Amino acid sequence: MVRKVGAGLQAAPAFVRPPPRLVDWSIFAIVCFEAVSGLVSFTVGSVAWWPLFWAHRIAGLTLIVLLGFKLARVRHRLTNSGQWVPSTVLSVVTLLSVVGVLATGISWVFGLDVRLSQWTLLSVHVGFGLVLVPLMLWHLTTRFRLPKRRDFDRRRTILQYTVLLVGGAVAYRGQEFANRFLNGPGADRRFTGSQPRDGAGNESFPITAWVADDPAPVELSDWTLTVRGAVESPLELEYRDLSADTERQALLDCTSGWYTVQQWRGLRVGDVLDAAGVDEEGQFVRFVSVTGYRWSLPIDEARDALLATHVGGERLSHGHGAPLRLVAPGRRGFQWVKWVERVDVRRRGDPAQWVVTLVSGFD
């Protein structure tokens, strides 16, 4: 396979193929961009961010062509075991990781929804990507060669990379058209890549937990909602005190690759904040779970969020965050904090929440 791909691209006209060093650094740059854009895409869910998702996919398809140019140049090292050196093994492992990233990403976009244990293909795609970045850095140290001036023919370089990126965009749009034309399983994906989960209520969408968050069911008799921080009158509310009379339809888009539109009912966060009386310096609202997990929203966004007690006309199940779950439209699912027991009004953000999300739930 490597020999065939390499021979085909090696036969491409010279003006189409960027210089070798430029190809190597372009691959590295795209892998870094894909890692950063992929991680950022996990934190945003509003339609305004669609260009980021498009750029991520177009860059991934462009990477396929650049990888082909790379294989065309080094195929003799991979197919001739007599030329293998220790760094060749690293190169092969890195290549397998790249292939894994591309194969799982493309398969997911076309709607293939197979699972490896509890992992969706999208989760496996992310896993390959996280492994690939350090492998690329390691690989780079074994064959570090900076581009030289002669590698850059300004007009030709601009033309080459314009063709590559436009080709990636055309291929992506072609895939989108094919999905819709064939009405395949990928036809109803969101712009985030997530696939729909239909129905209403607790049983209609999956139960997911972030890292180690897996608490025992919350005993309502022992539970209270605490509102504190930059407020005039801290509150302690028992479950029976909650006036869950606000309903809102909101879309939950989970980073594990699915989305659902549900009717949620609960308390408007703005009403809770008004009852406590927010200090003039209060700028952020932090929602804290019984597991220690937490996430913060700017106060204006938080006011319009919901602390849900019900979904689809049913009281929230434990797996979906009972007794209270944050509903934050436009945010990804991991930011919809489950099992909320505390609301903190803060004068500044909480950057440590990124660390806490990785250690919450561990005793």
Sequence and secondary structure as in RCSB ss.txt:
>XXXX:A:sequence
MVRKVGAGLQAAPAFVRPPPRLVDWSIFAIVCFEAVSGLVSFTVGSVAWWPLFWAHRIAGLTLIVLLGFKLARVR
HRLTNSGQWVPSTVLSVVTLLSVVGVLATGISWVFGLDVRLSQWTLLSVHVGFGLVLVPLMLWHLTTRFRLPKRR
DFDRRRTILQYTVLLVGGAVAYRGQEFANRFLNGPGADRRFTGSQPRDGAGNESFPITAWVADDPAPVELSDWTL
TVRGAVESPLELEYRDLSADTERQALLDCTSGWYTVQQWRGLRVGDVLDAAGVDEEGQFVRFVSVTGYRWSLPID
EARDALLATHVGGERLSHGHGAPLRLVAPGRRGFQWVKWVERVDVRRRGDPAQWVVTLVSGFD
>XXXX:A:secstr
 HHHHHHHHHTS TTTS  HHHHHHHHHHHHHHHHHHHHHHTT  SGGGHHHHHHHHHHHHHHHHHHHHHHHHHH
HHHH GGG  HHHHHHHHHHHHHHHHHHHHHHHHTT   EETTEEHHHHHHHHHHHHHHHHHHHHHHS     GG
G  HHHHHHHHHHHHHHHHHHHHHHHHHHHHHT TTTT  TTS EE  SSSGGGS     TT       GGG EE
EEEESBSS EEEEGGG    EEEEEEEEETTTEEEEEEEEEEEHHHHHHHH B TT  EEEEEETTS EEEEEHH
HHHT EEEEEETTEE  GGGTTT EEE TTSBGGGS SSEEEEEEESS  TTHHHHHHHTT  
